[in-house]
Structures are given as structure tokens and as C-alpha cells.
Amino acid sequence: MTTPKAGARRCAVLGSPIAHSLSPALHRAAYVELGLDWSYDAILVDSTGLEALVDGLDDSWRGLSLTMPLKRTVVPLLDTSDEWVRQSGVANTLVLDPSGGRGSRHGFNTDVPGAIAAMRERLPTEPRSAVVLGGGATAASALLALAELGCTTATVLVREPSRAEETVTVVSAHPHAPDLSVHTLESATHLEADLLVTTIPAAAQTPDLLDLCADVPAVFEVVYDPWPTPLARAVLDDGRQLVSGLDLLAHQAVGQVQRMTGQTVSVDLLREAGADELARRAVQIDT
């Protein structure tokens, strides 16, 4: 981790794995734009170590971003939660009140409004039907975003249906929840929907899976590293509509920056910072 100057605020993204995260590039770019002498690091921590880490933070810390597998683990540690955390059972943002004391841990889910904004920006029409690959915390936020956009039917495809139970429960509680069904990936033979949302790793995107998804006109690929994923490459080659993981990351990070700093930055600034970091990593791999 970097060592901040006296009086500077500290923030970080937590998760396991964490080396791939673009969040440091985005948040640091925001701090430069806002003239803030803040630090933002990536910290490797799993679910068993999260509570001790949060308990050990001093008053120089202002905020944490949470990624896999911590988005549900963090919720019991919060003193207050926004409406999206309460609906989803998922928090990707922890803001620490600088005054400290009881009631100082505030949780937010910026993934849901970030997904809504990303889809509205990239898709010509709001989807009425969707297929979601994966059933974890990110899938839950994506389905809530789809519900907000008026999606009426959604199919969740997972390797083991029991893993999607919590996601189905929270999404079904939405006042405009889509008609949900859960099936195994192995049982799927042909996908038909307005939108495919994929939350599965690039390594799991086999040629058979790409063939399965070939006729879906729009894809929301939440994975951004490595980029492009096999599915994203197929979508781009076919000229289909694509919402990228970087679109989601940038839109949700705008919300995180605003909650942590009280100031706002443009989504284009953060998206460009993320693209620059991905390009830098590609050069490192090539050389």
C-alpha cells in the first residue's frame, strides 16, 4: 500500500483475487481531477479476514470498494445501508464517517444504478427479456437493474441451481420483478432474449457457450480483464450491441467517488482511465 501524507484520506478496493482490479486507476484519476491528495490501493482480503481489517482501520480511512467475494460478507458489518443494499443484500461500497464512533459505517450498492446507466447509454431500447449467466452478487445487481428498466422475463443459467437461491429471493422481492426461472448451463440448448448478461469468467466462455449465445442481439459482459473476453470479441465481430464491464465499472465508480469524496467526476474520465490501464497491461504482456 502507499503511505499517505499526514492528513490525507485513504481509500482502497478489497477482494480476492484483487490484482486485476481497475478501481485504483479510476479512483486515482478522479483524485487528480478533483485536486485531492488522497490515496487508493488494492488490498487482498477474503471473507474470513474482512471484519478484522475493517475493525482495524484508523480515522485516515474514508472509503472501501468491495469486490468478489465480499459484497455480501460486508453487509452485517454496516451501520446504515442505502435502498439498493437493503433490496439486494449486496454492498460494493463502504463509506466511513470521519467522526468515527457508532453509526459510522455506511453501505451503498452503486452496481445497480451503474448497471442501469450503462445499459441506457449503450442499448438502443430497454430489454424486455434477458438471460443471465451466473447467479452471484453481480447477477443479483444486474437483475435488479433490469427490473428497474422494465424487463418482464429473465432466465438465470448456473452450474448449480442452489447457488442462485439468494439472488432469486432478493430479485423476486422487487415490486416490478421479472418472471424468473433458473436452469443449469448444461441444459441450455439455444438462447433467445433481448439481452444476455454474463458474469462468468473469460476462461469459462467456451466455443460451445459462444455458439449458444450467437443469436442474442445484445450482450452485457461484466468482465473487463482480460479484455476482450471471448464472448465480447464474438459480439464485436458480429456487430451486435455490447455493454462492457468497463462501462459498468466506470458508471458505478462515479457513484463511489461521489459518496467517498462528496464531489463528482464524469464517467468518460473514469472510463478513459480504465481503458488506459488495460492498454498498459496489454503492452506489458506483449513485451
Sine and cosine of phi, psi and omega as CSV:
sin_phi,cos_phi,sin_psi,cos_psi,sin_omega,cos_omega
0.00,0.00,0.46,-0.89,0.09,-1.00
-0.97,0.23,0.40,-0.92,0.04,-1.00
-0.97,-0.22,0.93,-0.36,-0.05,-1.00
-0.96,0.29,0.40,-0.92,0.09,-1.00
-0.94,0.33,0.34,-0.94,0.00,-1.00
-0.83,0.55,0.75,-0.66,0.02,-1.00
1.00,0.05,-0.21,0.98,0.00,-1.00
-0.97,0.24,0.48,-0.88,0.04,-1.00
-1.00,0.04,0.47,-0.88,0.00,-1.00
-0.85,-0.52,0.63,-0.77,0.09,-1.00
-0.64,-0.77,0.25,-0.97,0.00,-1.00
-0.27,-0.96,0.30,-0.95,0.19,-0.98
-0.96,-0.30,0.70,-0.71,-0.03,-1.00
-0.90,-0.45,0.59,-0.81,0.07,-1.00
0.14,-0.99,0.01,-1.00,0.05,-1.00
-0.43,-0.90,0.96,-0.30,0.11,0.99
-0.97,0.23,0.18,-0.98,-0.05,-1.00
-0.65,-0.76,-0.26,0.96,-0.08,-1.00
-0.87,0.48,-0.44,0.90,-0.05,-1.00
-0.98,0.21,-0.25,0.97,-0.19,-0.98
-0.87,0.49,0.70,-0.72,0.11,-0.99
-1.00,-0.03,-0.09,1.00,-0.08,-1.00
-0.84,0.55,-0.65,0.76,0.05,-1.00
-0.85,0.53,-0.65,0.76,0.01,-1.00
-0.90,0.44,-0.66,0.76,-0.03,-1.00
-0.94,0.34,-0.75,0.67,-0.08,-1.00
-0.94,0.35,-0.61,0.79,0.05,-1.00
-0.90,0.44,-0.61,0.79,0.07,-1.00
-0.89,0.45,-0.62,0.79,0.05,-1.00
-0.90,0.44,-0.67,0.74,-0.02,-1.00
-0.90,0.44,-0.63,0.78,0.06,-1.00
-0.89,0.46,-0.72,0.69,-0.01,-1.00
-0.88,0.48,-0.60,0.80,-0.06,-1.00
-1.00,0.02,-0.06,1.00,-0.01,-1.00
0.94,0.35,0.54,0.84,-0.03,-1.00
-0.98,-0.19,0.75,-0.67,0.05,-1.00
-1.00,0.00,0.89,0.46,-0.03,-1.00
-0.94,-0.33,0.34,-0.94,0.10,-1.00
-0.91,-0.42,0.44,-0.90,0.03,-1.00
-0.55,-0.84,0.87,-0.49,-0.09,-1.00
-0.85,-0.52,0.17,-0.99,0.14,-0.99
-0.94,-0.34,0.80,-0.60,-0.07,-1.00
-0.83,-0.55,0.80,-0.59,0.03,-1.00
-0.98,0.19,0.88,-0.47,0.06,-1.00
-0.43,-0.90,0.65,-0.76,0.04,-1.00
-0.97,-0.23,-0.07,-1.00,-0.09,-1.00
-0.88,0.47,-0.54,0.84,-0.04,-1.00
-0.96,0.29,-0.38,0.92,-0.05,-1.00
-0.98,-0.20,-0.05,1.00,-0.12,-0.99
-0.91,0.42,-0.75,0.67,-0.09,-1.00
-0.87,0.49,-0.70,0.71,0.00,-1.00
-0.89,0.45,-0.63,0.77,0.01,-1.00
-0.90,0.44,-0.74,0.67,-0.02,-1.00
-0.89,0.45,-0.67,0.74,0.01,-1.00
-0.88,0.47,-0.46,0.89,-0.07,-1.00
-1.00,0.00,0.02,1.00,-0.03,-1.00
-0.96,0.28,0.69,-0.72,0.04,-1.00
-1.00,-0.03,-0.07,-1.00,-0.14,-0.99
-0.98,0.20,0.10,1.00,0.12,-0.99
-0.99,0.14,-0.23,0.97,-0.07,-1.00
-1.00,0.06,0.72,-0.69,-0.01,-1.00
-0.94,-0.35,-0.60,0.80,-0.07,-1.00
-0.32,-0.95,0.39,-0.92,0.06,-1.00
-0.75,-0.66,0.66,-0.75,0.22,-0.98
-0.99,-0.14,0.63,-0.78,-0.03,-1.00
-0.88,-0.47,0.75,-0.66,0.10,-0.99
-0.82,-0.58,-0.16,-0.99,-0.05,-1.00
-0.81,0.59,0.73,-0.68,0.07,1.00
-0.96,-0.29,0.57,0.82,-0.26,-0.97
-0.98,-0.21,-0.10,1.00,-0.16,-0.99
-0.92,0.40,-0.46,0.89,0.10,-1.00
-1.00,-0.10,-0.54,0.84,-0.02,-1.00
-0.87,0.49,-0.55,0.83,-0.10,-0.99
-0.96,0.27,-0.39,0.92,-0.16,-0.99
-0.84,0.54,-0.69,0.72,0.02,-1.00
-0.90,0.43,-0.26,0.97,-0.02,-1.00
-1.00,0.04,-0.09,1.00,-0.10,-0.99
-1.00,0.07,0.55,-0.84,0.12,-0.99
-1.00,-0.01,-0.60,0.80,0.08,-1.00
-0.70,-0.71,0.40,-0.92,-0.02,-1.00
-0.64,-0.77,0.55,-0.84,0.09,-1.00
-0.98,0.17,0.08,-1.00,-0.09,-1.00
-0.89,0.46,-0.58,0.81,-0.03,-1.00
-0.95,0.32,-0.54,0.84,0.11,-0.99
-0.92,0.40,-0.68,0.73,-0.01,-1.00
-0.90,0.43,-0.60,0.80,0.00,-1.00
-0.97,0.26,-0.65,0.76,-0.15,-0.99
-1.00,-0.04,-0.39,0.92,-0.16,-0.99
0.94,0.34,0.33,0.94,-0.09,-1.00
-0.74,-0.68,0.72,-0.69,0.10,-0.99
-0.78,-0.63,0.74,-0.67,0.07,-1.00
-0.93,-0.37,0.08,1.00,-0.06,-1.00
-0.60,-0.80,0.76,-0.64,0.08,-1.00
-0.83,-0.56,0.88,-0.47,0.02,-1.00
-0.95,-0.30,0.76,-0.65,-0.05,-1.00
-0.98,-0.21,0.84,-0.55,0.04,-1.00
-0.92,0.40,0.83,-0.56,-0.04,-1.00
-0.88,0.47,-0.31,0.95,0.03,-1.00
-0.97,0.24,-0.29,0.96,0.02,-1.00
0.93,0.37,-0.24,-0.97,0.03,-1.00
0.98,0.18,-0.09,-1.00,-0.04,-1.00
-0.90,0.43,0.63,-0.78,0.01,-1.00
0.99,0.16,0.36,0.93,-0.13,-0.99
-0.99,-0.17,-0.04,1.00,-0.02,-1.00
-0.96,-0.29,0.94,-0.35,-0.10,-0.99
-0.93,-0.36,0.82,-0.57,-0.07,-1.00
-0.97,-0.26,0.61,-0.79,0.00,-1.00
-0.68,-0.73,0.48,-0.88,0.18,-0.98
-0.90,-0.43,0.98,-0.19,0.05,-1.00
-1.00,-0.05,-0.04,1.00,0.04,-1.00
-0.92,0.38,-0.64,0.77,-0.04,-1.00
-0.91,0.41,-0.83,0.55,0.04,-1.00
-0.89,0.45,-0.50,0.87,0.05,-1.00
-0.91,0.41,-0.67,0.75,0.03,-1.00
-0.92,0.40,-0.65,0.76,0.05,-1.00
-0.86,0.52,-0.75,0.66,-0.03,-1.00
-0.90,0.44,-0.66,0.75,-0.02,-1.00
-0.90,0.43,-0.68,0.73,0.00,-1.00
-0.93,0.37,-0.64,0.77,0.04,-1.00
-0.90,0.43,-0.55,0.84,-0.01,-1.00
-0.95,0.31,-0.64,0.77,-0.18,-0.98
-0.99,-0.16,-0.45,0.89,-0.12,-0.99
-0.99,-0.11,0.66,-0.75,-0.01,-1.00
-0.94,0.34,-0.48,0.88,0.05,-1.00
-0.66,-0.75,0.40,-0.92,0.02,-1.00
-0.98,0.20,0.76,-0.65,-0.11,-0.99
-0.94,0.35,0.64,-0.76,0.07,-1.00
-0.98,-0.18,-0.32,0.95,0.05,-1.00
-0.68,-0.73,0.53,-0.85,-0.07,-1.00
-0.51,-0.86,0.47,-0.88,0.21,-0.98
-0.88,-0.48,0.74,-0.67,-0.02,-1.00
-0.88,-0.47,0.84,-0.55,0.06,-1.00
-1.00,-0.04,0.89,-0.46,-0.06,-1.00
0.97,-0.25,0.48,-0.88,-0.08,-1.00
-0.75,-0.66,0.37,0.93,-0.06,-1.00
-1.00,0.02,-0.40,-0.92,-0.09,-1.00
-0.89,0.45,-0.65,0.76,-0.01,-1.00
-0.93,0.38,-0.62,0.79,0.06,-1.00
-0.88,0.47,-0.63,0.77,0.02,-1.00
-0.88,0.48,-0.71,0.70,0.01,-1.00
-0.90,0.43,-0.65,0.76,0.01,-1.00
-0.89,0.45,-0.66,0.75,0.00,-1.00
-0.93,0.37,-0.60,0.80,0.09,-1.00
-0.90,0.43,-0.63,0.78,0.06,-1.00
-0.89,0.45,-0.68,0.74,0.03,-1.00
-0.89,0.46,-0.64,0.77,0.05,-1.00
-0.87,0.50,-0.66,0.75,0.03,-1.00
-0.90,0.44,-0.50,0.87,-0.02,-1.00
-1.00,0.05,-0.01,1.00,0.08,-1.00
1.00,-0.08,0.26,0.96,0.06,-1.00
-0.90,0.45,0.73,-0.68,-0.09,-1.00
-0.96,-0.27,-0.40,0.92,0.04,-1.00
-0.68,-0.73,0.66,-0.75,0.00,-1.00
-0.57,-0.82,0.68,-0.74,0.07,-1.00
-0.92,-0.40,0.77,-0.64,0.04,-1.00
-0.97,-0.25,0.82,-0.57,0.02,-1.00
-0.93,-0.37,0.83,-0.55,-0.04,-1.00
-0.66,-0.75,0.29,-0.96,0.06,-1.00
-0.96,0.28,-0.59,0.81,0.00,-1.00
-0.75,-0.67,0.94,-0.35,-0.10,-0.99
-0.81,0.58,-0.51,0.86,-0.02,-1.00
-0.89,0.47,-0.43,0.91,-0.01,-1.00
-0.94,0.34,-0.28,0.96,-0.01,-1.00
-0.99,-0.14,0.03,1.00,-0.10,-0.99
-0.86,0.50,-0.72,0.70,-0.02,-1.00
-0.91,0.42,-0.65,0.76,0.03,-1.00
-0.89,0.46,-0.71,0.71,0.01,-1.00
-0.89,0.46,-0.64,0.77,0.00,-1.00
-0.88,0.47,-0.74,0.67,-0.06,-1.00
-0.95,0.32,-0.62,0.78,-0.01,-1.00
-0.94,0.34,-0.61,0.80,0.01,-1.00
-0.89,0.45,-0.39,0.92,0.00,-1.00
-0.98,0.18,-0.19,0.98,0.03,-1.00
-0.90,0.43,0.66,-0.75,-0.06,-1.00
-0.88,0.47,-0.38,0.93,0.04,-1.00
-0.84,-0.54,0.67,0.74,-0.06,-1.00
-0.88,0.47,0.64,-0.77,0.12,-0.99
-0.94,0.35,0.32,-0.95,0.12,-0.99
-0.94,0.33,0.92,-0.39,-0.15,-0.99
-0.98,-0.21,0.62,-0.78,0.17,-0.98
-0.67,-0.74,0.50,-0.87,-0.02,-1.00
-0.83,-0.55,0.75,-0.66,0.03,-1.00
-0.66,-0.75,0.24,-0.97,0.06,-1.00
-0.99,0.11,0.50,-0.87,0.08,-1.00
-0.86,0.51,-0.61,0.79,-0.05,-1.00
-0.91,0.42,-0.47,0.88,-0.05,-1.00
-0.99,0.11,-0.24,0.97,-0.06,-1.00
-0.96,0.28,0.71,-0.71,0.00,-1.00
-0.90,-0.44,-0.51,0.86,0.01,-1.00
-0.34,-0.94,0.74,-0.67,-0.06,-1.00
-0.97,-0.23,0.78,-0.62,0.08,-1.00
-0.76,-0.65,0.86,-0.50,0.01,-1.00
-0.17,-0.99,0.24,-0.97,0.10,-1.00
-0.94,0.33,-0.53,0.85,-0.11,-0.99
-0.57,-0.82,0.66,-0.75,0.18,-0.98
-0.95,-0.31,0.80,-0.60,0.12,-0.99
-0.94,-0.33,0.84,-0.55,0.01,-1.00
-0.88,-0.47,0.79,-0.61,0.02,-1.00
-0.90,-0.43,0.18,0.98,-0.08,-1.00
-1.00,-0.02,0.43,-0.90,-0.05,-1.00
-0.89,0.45,0.39,-0.92,0.03,-1.00
-0.86,0.51,-0.58,0.81,-0.04,-1.00
-0.90,0.44,-0.37,0.93,-0.01,-1.00
-1.00,-0.02,-0.02,1.00,-0.05,-1.00
-1.00,0.00,0.99,0.15,-0.08,-1.00
-0.98,0.19,0.27,-0.96,0.09,-1.00
-0.82,0.57,-0.62,0.79,0.04,-1.00
-0.89,0.46,-0.64,0.77,0.03,-1.00
-0.91,0.41,-0.66,0.75,0.02,-1.00
-0.88,0.48,-0.65,0.76,0.04,-1.00
-0.90,0.44,-0.63,0.78,0.00,-1.00
-0.88,0.48,-0.54,0.84,-0.10,-1.00
-0.99,-0.13,0.06,1.00,-0.23,-0.97
-0.91,0.42,-0.42,0.91,-0.08,-1.00
-0.98,-0.18,0.04,1.00,0.06,-1.00
-0.98,0.18,0.83,-0.56,-0.17,-0.99
-0.96,0.29,-0.32,0.95,-0.02,-1.00
-0.63,-0.78,0.61,-0.79,-0.05,-1.00
-0.74,-0.67,0.70,-0.72,0.12,-0.99
-0.93,-0.36,0.97,-0.24,-0.02,-1.00
-0.99,-0.15,0.96,-0.29,-0.10,-1.00
-0.98,0.18,-0.31,0.95,0.03,-1.00
-0.97,0.23,0.71,-0.71,0.00,-1.00
-0.86,-0.51,-0.12,0.99,0.00,-1.00
-0.57,-0.82,0.89,-0.45,0.09,1.00
-0.97,0.26,0.45,-0.89,0.01,-1.00
-0.76,-0.65,0.66,-0.75,-0.10,0.99
-0.97,0.23,0.51,-0.86,0.14,-0.99
-0.94,0.34,0.27,-0.96,0.05,-1.00
-0.82,0.58,-0.64,0.77,0.00,-1.00
-0.93,0.37,-0.68,0.73,0.02,-1.00
-0.88,0.47,-0.65,0.76,0.03,-1.00
-0.88,0.47,-0.68,0.73,0.01,-1.00
-0.89,0.45,-0.65,0.76,0.01,-1.00
-0.90,0.43,-0.71,0.70,0.00,-1.00
-0.90,0.44,-0.66,0.75,0.00,-1.00
-0.90,0.43,-0.55,0.84,-0.02,-1.00
-0.99,0.10,-0.17,0.99,-0.04,-1.00
0.97,0.24,0.36,0.93,0.05,-1.00
-0.99,0.13,0.21,-0.98,0.01,-1.00
-0.96,0.28,0.69,-0.72,0.00,-1.00
-0.74,-0.67,0.79,-0.61,0.24,-0.97
-0.97,-0.25,0.83,-0.55,-0.13,-0.99
-0.99,-0.12,0.30,-0.95,0.10,-0.99
-0.88,0.48,-0.52,0.85,0.04,-1.00
-0.94,0.35,-0.58,0.82,0.11,-0.99
-0.85,0.52,-0.75,0.66,0.02,-1.00
-0.88,0.47,-0.74,0.67,-0.05,-1.00
-0.86,0.51,-0.70,0.72,-0.04,-1.00
-0.92,0.39,-0.70,0.72,-0.01,-1.00
-0.91,0.42,-0.68,0.73,-0.01,-1.00
-0.95,0.33,-0.51,0.86,0.01,-1.00
-0.93,0.36,-0.51,0.86,0.10,-0.99
-0.84,0.55,-0.69,0.73,0.03,-1.00
-0.91,0.41,-0.63,0.78,0.02,-1.00
-0.91,0.42,-0.72,0.70,0.00,-1.00
-0.86,0.51,-0.68,0.73,-0.02,-1.00
-0.89,0.46,-0.66,0.76,-0.03,-1.00
-0.96,0.27,-0.54,0.84,-0.01,-1.00
-0.99,0.17,-0.59,0.81,-0.10,-0.99
-0.95,-0.31,-0.32,0.95,-0.11,-0.99
0.98,0.18,0.10,1.00,-0.01,-1.00
-0.81,-0.58,0.24,-0.97,-0.06,-1.00
-0.82,-0.57,0.45,-0.90,0.07,-1.00
-0.72,-0.69,0.24,-0.97,-0.04,-1.00
-0.99,0.15,0.52,-0.86,0.05,-1.00
-0.90,0.43,-0.54,0.84,-0.01,-1.00
-0.90,0.43,-0.61,0.79,0.04,-1.00
-0.88,0.48,-0.72,0.70,-0.04,-1.00
-0.95,0.32,-0.63,0.78,0.02,-1.00
-0.90,0.45,-0.66,0.75,0.04,-1.00
-0.90,0.44,-0.65,0.76,0.03,-1.00
-0.88,0.47,-0.65,0.76,0.04,-1.00
-0.92,0.39,-0.66,0.75,0.02,-1.00
-0.90,0.44,-0.64,0.77,0.03,-1.00
-0.89,0.45,-0.64,0.76,0.01,-1.00
-0.93,0.37,-0.65,0.76,0.06,-1.00
-0.88,0.47,-0.65,0.76,0.03,-1.00
-0.91,0.42,-0.62,0.78,0.03,-1.00
-0.90,0.44,-0.66,0.75,0.01,-1.00
-0.91,0.41,-0.61,0.79,0.02,-1.00
-0.90,0.44,-0.62,0.79,0.04,-1.00
-0.91,0.43,-0.66,0.75,0.01,-1.00
-0.88,0.47,-0.64,0.77,0.01,-1.00
-0.92,0.40,-0.68,0.73,-0.04,-1.00
-0.92,0.40,-0.49,0.87,-0.05,-1.00
-0.99,-0.16,0.00,0.00,0.00,0.00
